[in-house]
Amino acid sequence: MCLFLLKKGVVTLALLLVIWELASLFNSVDFLPGPVQTVIGGWEIVRNGVLFDYITISFLRIFIGWSLGIAAAVPIGLLIGQFAIVREILEPFINFFRFVPAIGFLTLFLMWFGVEEESKIAIIFYATIFPVIINTIAGVVSINEIKLQVAQSQGASPFQIFYTVTIPASVPHIFTGIRLGLSGAIISIVAAEMLAAQSGIGYLIYTSRLYFRTDWIFVGILTLGLTGYFSDKLLRFFGRTALRRYGVKG
Amino acid sequence: MGDDIAIRVEHLSKSYDAAGGASARIYVLSDINLCISRGEFHVFLGWSGCGKSTLLNIIAGFVEKTEGHVLVGGMEVEKPGRERGVVFQNADAALFPWITVRRNVEYGLRINGTPKRARDEIVNRCIKLVGLEEHEKKYPDELSGGMKQRVQIARSIANDSEILIMDEPFGALDAQTRRLMQNEVIDIWQKTRKTILFVTHDIHEAVYLGQRISILSRAPNATIIRSMDVPSPYPRRLAQGRLPSLIQEIQGLFDVEYEI
């Protein structure tokens, strides 16, 4: 029983709550609100609907930008992995821009795409594409030579080999890229919403300091961590079930 | 000459540049000459690292030759082709794990656009031939090692390859399964009359299977030191007739060549 609770993370969680509560006892609520105060404060913004609105808007931005990013990055990664010439042309760009964080482009994107949703989606898109491209390339170049030889001696053309062997065999790496892309997307959207938005979890965390609502900051942080944790769980579940045949492991 | 020759190899050599420079080339294979008839079960026998896999890879079209000719059906081999089906030793790498056994077997037929009705008929026949009827809906990772090799064999036969190239296909199997698969291959060969090129390092396997055995010398400069016919009918018993003395003769050749 004890081991079961330990495995499920219940012990870790309980320990964290106890330490947090103890620490908060010695501090004012504006400096460090405890778990109970955070729940009470959180209930306020749950009741007036703000929290759910913000979660929805943040995740809508993430979902759109992330999906578009995947849709663009997978073909690019496949082409770079497959064709040496594409690799020669594009790899320097990728190795340059992947070290420039999405948030570095915030001002430019606001100018180019406006202060509405487009600029946030562009930020997410940018944050998603690099991990997906790089992992997709890794997937293509690490394909077992024997699989390609099988397809060749079965009479497949290079194009047929590409879509019957290269793409399916790259799925586990692509999936890893997609997971990394999601965490990059969540990190970037929070930064973007802090600096240039009127809604979203990042906005909640950033503006709460104006009202001395440190408890809402904690609510924002918890929301981010939990939604990230569960969306990754969901993604892994999808990988484990729908993509199991391609060798994706949860 | 002519129609009944499946594969002709003339003065075939394969060399690499040594690390030192162009002056010192290392020959893996040197001056291989060989003629394999249509429908022959031909075994290449040699110890590990003797270059027999290189020879097979050149015939399959995976590796480029340096000198000489490899003619299949009278045409110079330049790349892999569907008339040369390959059964790899590493079945886990050679099967596509994301599709079922049946889809693996019909891969080549789908690639070349065989209509569904003809495809179904061929695939059913080939799956039956290797005895995988009960397993056709399974995925490769649900199969045993022997079954995986059956899938590979069925795949090449379904694709109507005239030649089956088998590179130590049973090397990773346990002794019982290996004997079972050897009998299976003989059975399939007798039913389909394919030309089979079979590589092994096991003298007993070579004598059990081969109509003709080519023995390779040690690399570098590996070449065929002896080709011999095995006149016994199938199924063979290694302890009977001429076979024990044949095995001993080959063992003797090995002892000299490999200095053991």
Boltz contact constraints between the chains, C-beta under 6 A:
constraints:
  - contact:
      token1: [A, 144]
      token2: [B, 93]
      max_distance: 6.0
  - contact:
      token1: [A, 146]
      token2: [B, 88]
      max_distance: 6.0
  - contact:
      token1: [A, 146]
      token2: [B, 93]
      max_distance: 6.0
  - contact:
      token1: [A, 146]
      token2: [B, 94]
      max_distance: 6.0
  - contact:
      token1: [A, 149]
      token2: [B, 62]
      max_distance: 6.0
  - contact:
      token1: [A, 150]
      token2: [B, 94]
      max_distance: 6.0
  - contact:
      token1: [A, 152]
      token2: [B, 80]
      max_distance: 6.0
  - contact:
      token1: [A, 153]
      token2: [B, 80]
      max_distance: 6.0
  - contact:
      token1: [A, 153]
      token2: [B, 84]
      max_distance: 6.0
  - contact:
      token1: [A, 153]
      token2: [B, 86]
      max_distance: 6.0
  - contact:
      token1: [A, 154]
      token2: [B, 82]
      max_distance: 6.0
  - contact:
      token1: [A, 154]
      token2: [B, 107]
      max_distance: 6.0
  - contact:
      token1: [A, 154]
      token2: [B, 108]
      max_distance: 6.0
  - contact:
      token1: [A, 154]
      token2: [B, 111]
      max_distance: 6.0
  - contact:
      token1: [A, 154]
      token2: [B, 159]
      max_distance: 6.0
  - contact:
      token1: [A, 155]
      token2: [B, 82]
      max_distance: 6.0
  - contact:
      token1: [A, 155]
      token2: [B, 108]
      max_distance: 6.0
  - contact:
      token1: [A, 155]
      token2: [B, 111]
      max_distance: 6.0
  - contact:
      token1: [A, 155]
      token2: [B, 112]
      max_distance: 6.0
  - contact:
      token1: [A, 156]
      token2: [B, 111]
      max_distance: 6.0
  - contact:
      token1: [A, 160]
      token2: [B, 111]
      max_distance: 6.0
  - contact:
      token1: [A, 168]
      token2: [B, 98]
      max_distance: 6.0
  - contact:
      token1: [A, 245]
      token2: [B, 98]
      max_distance: 6.0
  - contact:
      token1: [A, 246]
      token2: [B, 98]
      max_distance: 6.0
